[in-house]
Amino acid sequence: MTRTRTSIIAAVTALALAAGLTACGGSSKTTTSTSKSKPSTSAQARTIVGGSTTLTINPGTAAKLKAAGITVTPSAPGKVAAGAAVLPADGGRIIVKSLIGSVHSSAGLTFQKGASKVVFENVAVNTESRKITGSYTAKGAKSPVRIAIYQMRLKSLTSAKGKNGAIVAKQIDLVLARGAVALLNTGLNVKIFRNKQPFGTASFTVVTKNKATTKKKKHTSKKSSSTTTSKSSK
């Protein structure tokens, strides 16, 4: 048990020092971890106020995980719907036209085999760095480290408009990231995970704060106030 704990901590330390790890919402060009950095073109980005991210495991990978006795489940407030993990979006920023940005969630993902678990909390989707990341805390560690769980393949990415002006992104292919592979194989005492292993797909639907609407409301309020004052003077 001590050897396993030491191996996990060593793996996390090495990954944290590597330039390849970025924080949720971090740019692909940035190597310094931050908690929630904004898209590089933040002037055009809108604040996300709601929505969700859906992660679906492909049938082939699901069969391998089941055979190995491994489950992947979302943590609250995430839930399972139609066999997929649905994580509520509670923050982040995104550019409507290009879909560049980050979608944050307070929910996480738990990979488990028997009594062994690898837990990633506060999962974030970042279309700029093309990574889905999560916070991982090793046993004995004082603070969590942000780890890349999946790399995203955006060649088949499609966008659409949902209800009430929601932004919808679909057909994002997922492969396992190197950082997650090391932790999963060690933490679950298996050898089935490998770097860039096809894992499934991701999609997200987000509702953003519309700046134009906000300004219009303020303008209307001022106009109403001006009319009231004019009537009072008469």
Steps between C-alpha positions, in 0.01 A plus 500: 500500500788737590668425169178577310454829687860601431460416130188714468660801671810464285291483186304812594816695588662414168190594306466833680852594398443407138414782262218304348256543790277804502229623727131494409438776253876535438647574159686231308796736490506548875699270728430674830195361683225739606161425649270650236676697228298663222513431125778692322240703312309586817371831363268304271410230753172474687459382856335159537210500746355150446485186292673162515776280359424142395771232488419170327729194502515314167371139497843342449660680793192444717528125439869497598431696818215269596716192443767650726244588768550875457222755523499870406239708679436873546501654847225732623360724365577294191272211402466208261248537216454250216829335595701824481650725770328838506689777682323832562678811368534763770763733362752579229515719191452426131502674163172427323626493140819296545404299813839587647485508877457295815202339670538444875311260725501434874429133421769237454574152364586191703681200349461204735596135525394329819617714792753691286402839364647779290293815539517808279308798638385830345513373143555764232474487121740727311467525123804726477746255659289209370500331838253390763663538839422426863650565844668195653618471859742217576492333840724694733512804270415842647338642187350375172672504163315566175532200271409458133247214490417507129632662187233623262494443125303784342505398133137389513385782729164647404312790654134592515257720689291345775192624683503856632817583307711224656829408329531132408827323412494136386715218361813561704710182497689416820825312555669439834770751593841387622447652845189296569647177364783496758264567789230254392732207440681558830201597711280214380787252472430419134678526167209551260526877460736643238588843366263631227268204546162575335253545782177656379340831409412828666240767436392808687208739508557834670298809570694828502449842645396723210674836537290663228178411682636641825581836339161516335325449834700781659415732211130421533518566872654844444238584237220403736652711777527801265133469400391487864698813583350683201145417611572607854625843391171561322 
